[in-house]
């Protein structure tokens, strides 16, 4: 009797929407909240930025747990609860009247960011895909790029048109009325015998053995070289993105800089999809190093020219690798660690890289202020990326056997 379409592709579509809204409200939206709250209350950007830093740092510890929580309670309840808390926290930002209340609003949002971020999505996809996990994860996490390319600009337009409070109410209403029914339908448990084509061996054999603790993972040399490489790569990446518009504005003007930022996001979308088409057939560490090499080439172009075409080319090359640094860690874990350790290993990696990357914009901002030149910042990002591209190729110790 012929089988119907594999339900896992509904999970991929749902994960795309989760990433779209998760990054739209919980990542790209942060800069919009900063601008809006500054205008409404007259608080300094430094005061609001400190609350955002708290959001990232405190959030990393919850992200560390999300893979285990999904395995224990199921993806459906985690995503439904997380989306609700994300929406509640965003609405909370519209009623704050004291700076300390920002911390309360962001504290409510943190579980939403954990439930709708990269660690959660990698864990959800891993429950449904093995052989084609790279393609599935790339398609799902393209929602994160679209969060910046589509959702954030639409949200910004709504804030300008309706005002901050009404825009937040509208955004939260759209998120919950579309995501909740989709997640309730798509994120059901996988049924016995239900698997993607070619995943018969993985479906037949469940995880065996004792799950590694976080301390054991951090003593595993292969894991350390992977986490170290992605921490350095994302530190450079997030730092550059945070300062990209300011770097481009003297040459292109603010409107021109905005166009280049959009083109960078579009390049990230193309890059993640392109890598997703081949990643299941190649070595993931080699692919990561090649991905970083493309970004290194982009950084060299930016350091070598100040022409309009050169700035566009450099940002396009840099953007091509942006999304893949979120997708690739989970695929390396799949290739090198037993399935029983996947959720914990991926969640811990996301938490560590988030902690490291959170301090990047501030550190590189200090470098800019000391040198009064963005060239020093670009050289620092280039050095971090070269180190990451080399570190990820180091594979010490034995390769764990997938179980």
C-alpha positions as CSV (number, residue, x, y, z in Angstrom):
1,X,0.0,0.0,0.0
2,X,1.6,3.3,-1.0
3,X,2.6,5.7,1.7
4,X,1.4,9.3,1.7
5,X,3.8,12.3,1.8
6,X,6.4,12.1,4.6
7,X,5.2,14.1,7.6
8,X,8.8,15.3,8.2
9,X,8.5,17.9,5.5
10,X,5.6,19.4,7.4
11,X,8.0,19.6,10.3
12,X,10.6,21.3,8.1
13,X,7.9,23.9,7.0
14,X,6.8,24.5,10.6
15,X,10.5,24.9,11.7
16,X,11.0,27.5,8.9
17,X,8.0,29.4,10.4
18,X,9.4,29.0,13.9
19,X,12.7,30.4,12.8
20,X,11.1,33.2,10.8
21,X,9.2,34.4,13.9
22,X,11.9,33.5,16.5
23,X,14.6,35.5,14.8
24,X,12.1,38.2,13.7
25,X,11.0,39.0,17.3
26,X,13.9,37.5,19.3
27,X,16.9,38.6,17.3
28,X,16.5,41.2,14.6
29,X,13.6,42.8,16.5
30,X,16.0,43.8,19.4
31,X,17.4,46.7,17.4
32,X,13.9,47.9,16.7
33,X,12.9,47.7,20.4
34,X,16.0,49.7,21.2
35,X,15.1,52.5,18.8
36,X,11.4,52.6,19.8
37,X,12.0,52.5,23.6
38,X,14.7,55.2,23.4
39,X,12.3,57.5,21.5
40,X,9.4,56.8,23.9
41,X,11.1,57.1,27.2
42,X,14.3,59.0,26.4
43,X,16.5,56.4,28.0
44,X,20.0,56.1,26.7
45,X,20.9,53.4,24.3
46,X,23.5,52.1,26.8
47,X,20.8,51.4,29.4
48,X,18.7,49.5,26.9
49,X,21.7,47.7,25.4
50,X,22.7,46.4,28.9
51,X,19.2,44.7,29.1
52,X,19.8,43.2,25.6
53,X,23.2,41.9,26.8
54,X,21.4,40.3,29.8
55,X,18.9,38.7,27.4
56,X,21.7,37.0,25.5
57,X,23.8,36.0,28.4
58,X,21.0,34.7,30.6
59,X,19.4,33.1,27.5
60,X,22.5,31.0,26.8
61,X,22.0,29.0,30.0
62,X,18.4,28.2,29.0
63,X,19.4,27.4,25.4
64,X,21.8,24.8,26.9
65,X,18.8,22.9,28.3
66,X,16.4,23.1,25.4
67,X,17.5,19.9,23.5
68,X,16.9,17.8,26.7
69,X,13.6,19.5,27.4
70,X,12.4,18.7,23.8
71,X,13.3,15.1,24.2
72,X,11.6,14.9,27.6
73,X,8.4,16.8,26.9
74,X,8.1,16.9,23.1
75,X,8.6,19.7,20.5
76,X,4.9,20.7,20.4
77,X,4.6,21.8,24.0
78,X,8.0,23.5,24.0
79,X,7.3,25.5,20.9
80,X,3.7,26.4,21.9
81,X,4.8,27.6,25.3
82,X,7.9,29.4,24.0
83,X,6.0,31.3,21.3
84,X,3.5,32.4,23.9
85,X,6.2,33.6,26.3
86,X,8.0,35.4,23.4
87,X,4.8,37.2,22.6
88,X,4.1,38.1,26.2
89,X,7.6,39.5,26.7
90,X,7.3,41.7,23.5
91,X,3.9,43.0,24.8
92,X,5.6,43.7,28.1
93,X,8.0,46.1,26.3
94,X,5.1,48.3,25.4
95,X,4.1,48.9,29.0
96,X,7.4,49.4,30.8
97,X,8.0,52.8,32.4
98,X,11.2,52.1,34.4
99,X,14.5,50.8,33.0
100,X,14.6,47.8,35.4
101,X,11.3,46.6,33.9
102,X,13.1,45.9,30.6
103,X,14.9,43.1,32.4
104,X,11.6,41.5,33.4
105,X,10.2,41.8,29.8
106,X,13.4,40.2,28.4
107,X,13.4,37.5,31.1
108,X,9.9,36.5,29.9
109,X,11.2,36.5,26.3
110,X,14.2,34.3,27.0
111,X,12.3,30.9,27.0
112,X,10.8,31.9,23.7
113,X,14.2,32.6,22.2
114,X,15.4,29.2,23.5
115,X,12.4,27.3,22.1
116,X,12.5,29.1,18.7
117,X,16.2,29.3,18.1
118,X,18.9,27.2,16.4
119,X,19.3,24.5,19.1
120,X,15.6,23.8,19.2
121,X,15.2,23.7,15.5
122,X,18.2,21.4,15.0
123,X,16.8,19.0,17.7
124,X,13.4,19.0,16.1
125,X,14.8,18.3,12.6
126,X,17.0,15.5,14.0
127,X,14.0,13.7,15.3
128,X,12.6,13.3,11.7
129,X,15.7,13.2,9.4
130,X,19.0,11.4,9.2
131,X,20.3,10.9,5.6
132,X,18.9,14.2,4.4
133,X,19.3,16.2,7.6
134,X,21.6,18.7,6.0
135,X,19.0,19.7,3.4
136,X,16.1,19.7,5.9
137,X,18.0,21.8,8.5
138,X,19.1,24.3,5.8
139,X,15.6,24.7,4.5
140,X,14.2,25.1,8.1
141,X,16.9,27.6,9.2
142,X,16.4,29.7,6.1
143,X,13.5,31.0,8.1
144,X,16.1,32.8,10.3
145,X,17.4,34.7,7.4
146,X,13.9,35.5,6.2
147,X,13.3,36.9,9.7
148,X,15.8,39.6,8.9
149,X,14.9,39.9,5.2
150,X,11.1,40.0,5.5
151,X,9.7,40.0,9.0
152,X,11.9,42.7,10.6
153,X,11.4,45.2,7.8
154,X,7.6,44.6,7.9
155,X,7.6,45.0,11.7
156,X,9.6,48.2,11.3
157,X,7.1,49.6,8.8
158,X,4.3,48.7,11.1
159,X,6.0,50.5,14.0
160,X,6.4,53.6,11.9
161,X,2.7,53.4,10.7
162,X,0.8,52.4,13.8
163,X,3.2,53.2,16.7
164,X,5.2,50.9,18.8
165,X,2.5,49.4,21.1
166,X,0.0,48.7,18.3
167,X,2.7,47.3,16.1
168,X,3.7,44.9,18.8
169,X,0.2,43.8,19.4
170,X,-0.3,43.2,15.7
171,X,3.0,41.3,15.3
172,X,2.3,39.0,18.3
173,X,-1.3,38.4,17.1
174,X,0.0,37.3,13.6
175,X,2.7,35.1,15.2
176,X,0.4,33.3,17.6
177,X,-2.6,32.9,15.3
178,X,-0.4,31.4,12.5
179,X,2.2,29.5,14.5
180,X,0.2,27.9,17.2
181,X,-2.2,26.0,14.9
182,X,0.7,25.0,12.6
183,X,2.8,23.7,15.5
184,X,-0.1,21.9,17.0
185,X,-0.6,20.0,13.8
186,X,3.0,19.5,12.5
187,X,5.0,18.9,15.7
188,X,3.4,15.6,16.7
189,X,5.7,12.7,17.8
190,X,7.0,10.4,15.1
191,X,5.0,7.2,14.8
192,X,6.6,3.7,14.8
193,X,7.9,2.8,11.4
194,X,7.5,6.4,10.1
195,X,10.8,7.7,8.5
196,X,12.2,9.5,5.6
197,X,13.2,7.5,2.5
198,X,16.6,6.0,3.1
199,X,16.4,6.3,6.9
200,X,15.4,2.7,7.5
201,X,18.6,1.8,9.5
202,X,18.4,4.9,11.7
203,X,14.6,4.3,12.3
204,X,15.1,0.7,13.2
205,X,17.8,1.2,15.8
206,X,17.1,3.6,18.7
207,X,19.8,5.4,20.7
208,X,21.9,3.0,22.8
209,X,24.4,3.5,25.6
210,X,24.7,6.2,28.3
211,X,24.3,9.8,27.2
212,X,27.4,12.0,27.6
213,X,27.2,14.7,30.2
214,X,28.0,18.3,29.3
215,X,31.3,18.0,31.2
216,X,32.2,14.9,29.2
217,X,31.4,16.7,26.0
218,X,33.7,19.6,27.0
219,X,36.5,17.1,27.6
220,X,36.1,15.6,24.1
221,X,38.9,17.1,21.9
222,X,36.8,16.9,18.7
223,X,34.0,18.7,20.4
224,X,36.3,21.5,21.6
225,X,37.8,22.2,18.2
226,X,34.3,22.4,16.8
227,X,32.9,24.7,19.5
228,X,36.0,26.8,19.4
229,X,35.9,27.3,15.6
230,X,32.2,28.2,15.6
231,X,32.7,30.6,18.6
232,X,35.4,32.4,16.8
233,X,33.6,32.5,13.5
234,X,30.3,33.7,15.0
235,X,32.2,36.3,17.1
236,X,33.6,37.8,13.9
237,X,30.3,37.4,12.0
238,X,28.0,39.0,14.6
239,X,30.6,41.8,15.3
240,X,30.8,42.7,11.6
241,X,27.0,42.6,11.1
242,X,26.5,44.9,14.2
243,X,28.8,47.5,12.7
244,X,28.1,46.9,9.0
245,X,25.8,49.9,8.4
246,X,28.1,52.3,10.3
247,X,31.1,51.0,8.2
248,X,29.3,51.5,4.9
249,X,27.5,54.7,5.7
250,X,30.4,57.2,5.0
251,X,30.7,55.8,1.4
252,X,27.1,54.8,0.5
253,X,25.0,57.0,2.8
254,X,22.5,55.5,5.2
255,X,20.0,54.4,2.5
256,X,22.7,52.8,0.4
257,X,24.1,51.0,3.5
258,X,20.6,49.7,4.1
259,X,20.4,48.2,0.6
260,X,23.8,46.5,1.1
261,X,22.6,45.0,4.4
262,X,19.5,43.6,2.6
263,X,21.7,42.2,-0.2
264,X,23.9,40.6,2.5
265,X,20.8,38.9,4.0
266,X,19.7,37.7,0.5
267,X,23.2,36.3,-0.1
268,X,22.9,34.4,3.2
269,X,19.6,32.9,2.0
270,X,21.2,31.7,-1.3
271,X,24.3,30.5,0.6
272,X,22.4,28.4,3.1
273,X,20.2,26.8,0.4
274,X,23.2,26.1,-1.9
275,X,25.2,24.4,0.9
276,X,22.1,22.5,1.9
277,X,21.9,20.9,-1.5
278,X,25.4,19.3,-1.2
279,X,26.2,19.1,2.6
280,X,24.7,15.6,3.0
281,X,27.3,14.3,0.5
282,X,30.5,16.0,1.7
283,X,32.7,16.3,4.8
284,X,31.1,18.8,7.1
285,X,34.3,20.2,8.7
286,X,35.8,20.7,5.2
287,X,32.6,22.4,4.1
288,X,32.8,24.7,7.2
289,X,36.3,25.7,6.4
290,X,35.4,26.4,2.8
291,X,32.4,28.5,4.0
292,X,34.7,30.5,6.2
293,X,37.2,30.9,3.3
294,X,34.4,32.6,1.3
295,X,33.8,35.0,4.1
296,X,37.6,35.6,4.4
297,X,37.7,36.5,0.7
298,X,34.8,38.9,1.3
299,X,36.7,40.6,4.2
300,X,39.8,40.9,2.1
301,X,37.8,42.6,-0.6
302,X,36.3,45.1,1.9
303,X,39.8,45.8,3.2
304,X,41.2,46.3,-0.3
305,X,38.7,48.7,-1.8
306,X,36.3,51.5,-1.0
307,X,34.4,51.5,-4.4
308,X,30.7,50.9,-4.4
309,X,31.0,47.7,-6.4
310,X,33.8,46.5,-4.2
311,X,31.7,47.0,-1.0
312,X,28.8,45.2,-2.6
313,X,31.0,42.3,-3.7
314,X,32.7,42.0,-0.3
315,X,29.4,42.0,1.6
316,X,27.8,39.5,-0.8
317,X,30.8,37.1,-0.3
318,X,30.6,37.6,3.5
319,X,26.8,37.1,3.5
320,X,27.1,33.8,1.6
321,X,28.5,32.2,4.7
322,X,26.4,33.9,7.3
323,X,23.5,31.4,7.7
324,X,25.7,28.3,7.4
325,X,27.6,29.0,10.6
326,X,24.2,28.3,12.4
327,X,23.4,25.2,10.4
328,X,26.8,23.4,10.2
329,X,27.5,22.7,13.9
330,X,24.5,20.3,14.2
331,X,25.6,18.5,11.0
332,X,29.1,18.0,12.3
333,X,27.7,16.7,15.6
334,X,25.5,14.3,13.6
335,X,28.6,13.1,11.6
336,X,30.9,12.6,14.6
337,X,28.8,11.8,17.7
338,X,26.2,9.1,18.6
339,X,22.5,10.1,18.1
340,X,21.9,9.8,21.8
341,X,24.2,12.8,22.4
342,X,22.9,15.0,19.5
343,X,20.4,17.2,21.3
344,X,22.7,17.9,24.3
345,X,25.8,18.5,22.2
346,X,24.0,20.9,19.8
347,X,22.3,22.9,22.6
348,X,25.6,23.3,24.5
349,X,27.4,24.5,21.3
350,X,24.7,27.1,20.7
351,X,24.8,28.3,24.3
352,X,28.6,28.6,24.3
353,X,28.8,30.4,20.9
354,X,26.0,32.7,22.0
355,X,27.9,33.6,25.1
356,X,31.1,34.3,23.2
357,X,29.4,36.2,20.3
358,X,27.4,38.4,22.7
359,X,30.5,40.3,23.8
360,X,31.8,40.7,20.2
361,X,30.1,43.9,19.2
362,X,31.2,45.7,22.4
363,X,34.8,44.5,22.1
364,X,35.2,45.4,18.5
365,X,33.4,48.7,19.1
366,X,36.2,49.5,21.6
367,X,38.8,48.6,19.0
368,X,37.1,51.0,16.6
369,X,37.1,53.8,19.2
370,X,40.8,53.2,20.0
371,X,41.9,53.3,16.4
372,X,39.2,55.7,15.2
373,X,39.0,53.5,12.1
374,X,36.9,50.5,11.0
375,X,39.9,49.0,9.2
376,X,41.2,47.7,12.6
377,X,37.8,46.1,13.2
378,X,37.8,44.3,9.8
379,X,41.4,43.1,10.4
380,X,40.3,41.6,13.7
381,X,37.3,39.9,12.1
382,X,39.6,38.5,9.4
383,X,42.0,37.1,11.9
384,X,39.2,35.4,13.9
385,X,37.8,33.9,10.7
386,X,41.2,32.5,9.6
387,X,41.7,31.0,13.1
388,X,38.2,29.4,12.9
389,X,38.8,28.0,9.4
390,X,42.0,26.3,10.6
391,X,40.7,25.1,14.0
392,X,37.6,23.4,12.5
393,X,39.9,21.1,10.4
394,X,41.6,19.7,13.5
395,X,40.1,16.3,14.4
396,X,42.0,15.0,17.5
397,X,41.1,11.7,19.2
398,X,38.9,8.9,18.0
399,X,35.8,9.4,15.9
400,X,32.8,8.3,18.0
401,X,30.7,5.6,16.3
402,X,27.1,6.6,15.5
403,X,24.7,4.3,17.4
